[in-house]
Amino acid sequence: MNTQRVRPPAVRVVERMLHEGFATGNADIVDELCSPDLVEHQFGLSGSGREAIDKVKRGIIDVHRAMPDIRFTIGDWAEHGDTVWVRAEAIATQTGPFIGPPTGAPVRLTVIDVARVVDGKIVEHWGVPDRFAILAQTGQLKRLVPAA
């Protein structure tokens, strides 16, 4: 694991997006950390350019509204050329809507981010938040898939 080594600048960019964006609800961080030509591949946020920027900003707002106390810890990272892989663990309480009403349930989930970072800006991103874990821990999964 690379958690004890000094994180390279590209990893710190992704880390800032988690800590200063998603954890605080500050959607303006996207303008600072992402290229205006961003290509976003994450399910629900995919797009390019202005469309991608707007979707990522909306994602930050939606996550923060659903889990305003969310906090991230970087568990591991790797870097090859201009691409970084970051595994983060998040803890939160679902006090806002997320595929259903607020539940007040505690949530633990893993987020995998893969990003190409050029000149300090994310130019391409693939995100894999464990939404299934959120659904299961908040009881929403039972609502969506009733027992047979």
N, C-alpha and C positions, 0 to 999 in steps of 0.2 A: 504494500500500500504506500501511496505517496503523500499521506497526510502530514508527515513530519518535515518534509522538505519544503523549501521556499517555493511557493506557487509561481509559475511563470505568468507574465502579463496577460496572456490570453485566458488562462484559467481565472485570473482575478476579474476579468471582464464578465465572465459568466457568473462568478460568485457575486459580483456587484448587482447583476440583474436580479438574482434571487433575493439578496439582502436589502438592497435599496429600492427595488421595484416591487416584487411580489409580496415581500414581508411588510412593506410600509404602505402599499397602494399607490406609490408614486409612479404613475404612467409616463411622466415626462422623462424619466431615465432612459426610455427607449430612444428618444431623439439623441441623447448623448452617446449611448452604447451601441446603437445599431446603424448600419449603413442605410441611407435613404433608398438604396437598391436591394434591401434585404430580401432574401428568398427564404420563406418559412415553410417547413414541411410538416410541422406538428399537426396532428389531427384536430380539426376545429379551428385552427389558426392559419392554415396554409394559404399561401398567396405570395405575391411579390410586390416590391416597391411600396407605394403608399397604402395599398390594400393590406399588405403584411404588417406594416407599422401600426395601422389602425387596429387590426385584429389583436396584435400582441398587447397593445395598450388596453384594449377591452378585456383581454384575458387577465391582465394584472388587476384591473378594477374588480372583475368578477370573483377572482380568487380571494382578494382581500375582503370583499364584501361577505363572502361565504365563511371565511376563516380569518378574521382580522388579527388574531394572535399568532398566526403561522410564523414559525422560525425554522431556519434551515441550518444544517451542519454538513459541510463537505466531508464525505466519507472517503473518497478516492478520486483520483484524476490521472489522466494520461494525455500525452501530447505527441503529435507527429506532424511535422511541417506546420501548416497554418490551421490544423484541425485539433481540437481538444475534446476529450470525453470527461464528463464530470458526473459522479454519482453523489447525490445529496439525499439526506434523510430529513424529513420535515415532521414537525409535530404541531398540532393546532386543535382548536375547538370549533366545530361547525355551528356557529351561531347565526349564520345567514343562509339564504337559499342555495342549494346545490343539487340540481336534478330532483327537486322536491323541497319541502319546507325545512327550516332550521330544526335541528334536533338537539343541540347542546352536547353532542357526543364528542369525546376526544378522538383524535385521528392521528395515526402515524402512517407515513407513506414514503416511498422512494421515488425520486425523480432522476431520470437519466437525461442529460443534455449532451448533445454533440453539436459543436459549433465550429464553423470556419471563421477565424478572426484575422482581419487584415488591417494593419495600421491602427490597432486598438478598437476596431469596430466589428461587430458581428455582421458578416455578409451572408451567411447561410446557417440555418439552424434546424435541428431535428430534436424534438422534445418528447420524452416518454414519461409523463407523470402517471403514477399508478392510480388511476381513477377508480378502478375496480376495488382497491383497498378502501377508498373513501366511501364508496357505495355500501360495501359490506359493513364497515365500522359504524356508519350512521344509520344502518337499518334500511336504507333505501333499496338495497338489493332485494330484500324480502318483499318490498312493495312492488318492485318491477318484475320479479320472478316469483310469484306465489308458490308455496309448496304444493306438490301434486297430491 
